[in-house]
């Protein structure tokens, strides 16, 4: 987001000046925070009047823009106390977004990376939210101990084949089905490649989920399973809308690139 604000600030028209001031005021961002900071360098800003830590400025800006500018998680519900399960809460921007939209929401949030979880815990403690439970657990199809690749920002993931060039930590896993025994107004799954395995495990309980967001990840060295994911949605009577994450790739026959072995990622919005 701060990258976008620097761009907007550079414009001279009255519209851009007003819009720049509006964003600073609405999200309570300090002007001095709008500068370039190298990747994977921790920092802190004032966010909605509270101190908020990040571990990587680029990922913070990207997630902020997706949530608070593009509103990709925006949804409607008739419940005065919606139940939201956030799988892959990272440093807490999604939880803040949900609470800004539904102050009375009951939220269960998972974050597997222990280092990121500590930042998540500290950030949310600044807001003193009620009905928010955060768990330092990974979602998987069994309850076990797993190797988690700690990328340092928002691309950490479970890996069975270890690479000596990467940093790994141990994490405990749980099955998502354990938590789907009641109505869920929104289930958000952004778990960097474990989404199909997790949805296979809990597909028998997805009838309890009203709306479902999944970020699908495809890895260049593994079989693509988008069709498996979509079949699970269709079997549970979901309709879906699919969009690119980030910008669309032009000339994909030529320009497909990898980011940490990920060669494709999609936002999938499922609803009835």
C-alpha positions in Angstrom: 0.0 0.0 0.0 2.8 2.4 0.8 4.2 2.0 -2.7 0.9 3.1 -4.1 0.8 6.1 -1.7 4.2 7.2 -2.9 2.9 7.0 -6.5 -0.3 9.0 -5.6 1.7 11.5 -3.7 3.8 12.2 -6.8 0.8 13.4 -8.8 0.0 17.1 -8.8 -3.8 17.2 -9.5 -6.3 18.1 -6.8 -7.9 14.7 -7.1 -4.8 12.8 -6.3 -3.9 15.2 -3.5 -7.3 14.7 -1.9 -7.2 11.0 -2.4 -3.8 10.8 -0.8 -4.9 12.7 2.2 -8.1 10.6 2.5 -6.1 7.3 2.5 -3.7 8.7 5.2 -6.6 9.8 7.3 -8.9 6.8 6.8 -6.2 4.2 7.6 -4.2 6.4 10.0 -0.9 5.9 8.2 2.0 8.2 9.1 3.6 10.1 6.2 7.0 9.2 7.5 6.2 5.5 7.0 6.0 6.0 3.3 9.5 5.2 2.3 11.5 2.4 0.7 12.6 -0.4 3.1 14.5 -3.4 1.9 12.8 -6.8 1.8 12.5 -9.0 4.9 13.5 -6.1 7.1 11.0 -5.9 10.1 9.4 -2.6 10.7 6.4 -0.9 12.4 3.7 1.6 11.4 0.7 3.1 13.1 -2.3 1.3 11.7 -5.8 2.4 12.7 -4.3 4.2 15.6 -2.3 1.2 16.9 1.2 0.1 16.5 1.4 -2.7 13.9 4.5 -4.7 13.1 5.4 -6.2 9.8 8.2 -8.6 8.8 8.4 -7.6 5.1 7.3 -4.3 3.7 6.6 -5.6 0.2 4.2 -8.4 1.4 2.6 -5.9 3.8 1.8 -3.5 1.0 0.5 -6.2 -1.3 -1.8 -7.7 1.3 -3.0 -4.3 2.5 -3.9 -3.4 -1.1 -5.7 -6.6 -1.7 -7.8 -6.3 1.5 -8.3 -2.7 2.3 -8.3 -1.2 -1.2 -9.6 -4.1 -3.4 -11.7 -5.6 -0.6 -11.3 -9.2 -1.9 -12.7 -10.6 1.4 -15.8 -8.4 1.5 -19.0 -10.4 2.0 -22.6 -10.0 3.3 -24.2 -12.0 6.0 -27.5 -11.8 8.0 -25.7 -12.9 11.2 -25.0 -10.3 13.8 -22.2 -12.4 15.1 -20.6 -14.1 12.0 -18.2 -16.9 12.5 -15.1 -16.6 10.4 -12.3 -19.2 10.1 -9.0 -17.6 8.9 -6.5 -20.3 7.7 -3.2 -18.5 7.1 -3.6 -15.3 9.1 0.0 -14.2 8.7 0.7 -11.0 10.7 -3.0 -10.2 11.2 -4.1 -7.9 8.5 -7.0 -10.2 7.5 -8.2 -10.4 11.1 -8.2 -6.6 11.4 -10.1 -6.4 8.1 -12.8 -8.8 9.3 -13.1 -7.0 12.6 -13.4 -3.6 10.9 -16.3 -4.9 8.8 -17.9 -7.1 11.5 -16.9 -5.9 15.0 -18.9 -8.6 16.7 -17.5 -11.4 14.6 -16.2 -14.6 16.2 -12.9 -15.4 14.5 -10.7 -18.5 14.6 -7.3 -17.8 13.0 -4.5 -20.2 12.2 -0.8 -19.4 11.5 1.8 -22.2 11.2 5.0 -20.2 11.2 6.0 -19.7 14.9 8.0 -16.5 14.1 5.1 -15.0 12.1 2.6 -16.2 14.8 4.5 -14.2 17.5 4.0 -11.0 15.3 0.4 -11.9 14.8 -0.2 -12.3 18.5 1.6 -9.0 19.3 -0.3 -7.1 16.6 -3.7 -8.3 17.6 -3.0 -7.6 21.3 -2.8 -3.9 20.4 -6.5 -3.9 19.3 -8.0 -5.8 22.3 -10.5 -7.6 20.1 -13.1 -9.8 21.7 -13.9 -13.3 20.3 -10.7 -13.8 18.4 -8.8 -17.0 18.9 -5.4 -17.5 17.3 -3.6 -20.9 17.0 0.0 -21.6 16.1 -1.0 -24.7 14.1 -0.9 -25.8 10.4 -3.8 -27.2 8.6 -3.2 -30.7 7.1 -5.1 -33.9 6.6 -3.6 -35.5 9.7 -2.6 -34.4 13.2 1.2 -34.7 13.1 4.5 -32.8 13.2 5.5 -31.3 9.9 8.5 -29.4 8.3 7.6 -25.8 7.6 9.6 -23.7 5.3 9.9 -20.3 6.9 10.2 -17.9 4.0 10.2 -14.9 6.2 7.0 -13.2 5.0 3.8 -14.5 3.5 5.1 -17.5 1.4 6.0 -20.0 4.1 4.7 -23.5 3.6 4.7 -27.1 4.5 7.3 -29.2 2.6 7.9 -32.9 2.6 11.0 -32.7 0.4 13.6 -30.7 2.2 16.0 -28.3 0.5 19.3 -27.5 2.4 19.2 -23.9 1.1 16.0 -23.2 3.0 15.2 -22.5 6.6 12.8 -25.1 8.2 11.0 -25.2 11.5 8.8 -27.8 13.1 5.1 -27.2 13.3 2.1 -29.1 14.6 -0.9 -29.8 12.3 -4.6 -30.2 12.9 -7.5 -31.3 10.6 -9.8 -28.5 9.5 -12.8 -30.9 9.8 -12.4 -30.6 13.6 -13.6 -27.0 13.4 -16.5 -27.3 10.9 -19.1 -28.8 13.1 -21.2 -25.6 13.1 -22.2 -22.9 10.6 -19.2 -20.9 9.2 -20.1 -17.6 7.5 -16.7 -17.3 5.8 -13.9 -19.9 5.5 -10.7 -18.3 4.2 -7.9 -20.6 3.1 -4.6 -19.2 2.1 -2.0 -21.9 3.1 0.5 -21.9 0.3 -0.2 -25.2 -1.4 -1.9 -27.3 1.3 -5.3 -26.2 0.2 -6.3 -29.2 -1.9 -5.1 -31.7 0.8 -7.0 -29.8 3.5 -10.2 -29.5 1.4 -10.1 -33.2 0.6 -10.0 -34.0 4.3 -12.9 -31.8 5.3 -15.1 -31.9 2.1 -17.8 -33.9 4.0 -18.4 -30.9 6.2 -18.3 -28.0 3.7 -22.1 -28.0 3.8 -21.7 -26.0 7.0 -19.8 -23.3 5.2 -21.7 -20.4 3.6 -18.9 -18.7 1.7 -15.4 -20.0 1.0 -12.3 -18.2 -0.2 -9.3 -20.3 -1.4 -6.0 -19.1 -2.8 -4.9 -21.9 -5.1 -1.2 -22.6 -5.6 0.4 -24.6 -8.4 4.0 -25.8 -8.1 6.2 -26.4 -11.1 7.5 -29.7 -9.8 4.1 -31.1 -8.7 0.9 -32.2 -10.5 -1.6 -29.4 -10.8 -4.8 -30.2 -8.9 -7.1 -27.3 -9.7 -9.7 -29.7 -11.1 -9.7 -31.7 -7.9 -10.4 -28.5 -5.9 -13.2 -27.4 -8.2 -14.8 -30.8 -8.1 -14.9 -30.6 -4.3 -16.7 -27.2 -4.6 -19.2 -28.5 -7.2 -20.0 -31.6 -5.1 -20.9 -29.3 -2.3 -23.1 -27.1 -4.5 -20.9 -24.1 -4.6 -20.7 -21.8 -7.5 -17.4 -20.1 -7.9 -15.6 -17.1 -9.4 -11.9 -17.3 -10.3 -9.4 -14.4 -10.7 -5.7 -14.0 -10.9 -3.7 -13.1 -7.8 -1.9 -9.9 -8.6 -1.5 -8.8 -12.2 -2.5 -11.0 -15.2 0.4 -12.6 -17.1 0.5 -11.6 -20.7 1.6 -14.2 -23.3 1.7 -17.1 -20.8 3.1 -19.5 -23.3 6.2 -17.4 -23.1 6.2 -15.5 -19.9 5.3 -18.0 -17.2 7.7 -17.5 -14.3 8.1 -19.1 -10.9 8.1 -17.5 -7.5 9.4 -19.9 -4.8 8.5 -22.8 -7.2 4.9 -21.5 -7.6 4.1 -21.1 -11.3 0.4 -20.2 -10.9 -1.9 -18.8 -8.1 -5.6 -18.1 -8.3 -8.2 -16.5 -6.0 -11.3 -18.7 -5.9 -14.5 -17.3 -4.4 -17.1 -20.0 -3.7 -20.7 -19.3 -2.7 -24.2 -20.6 -3.0 
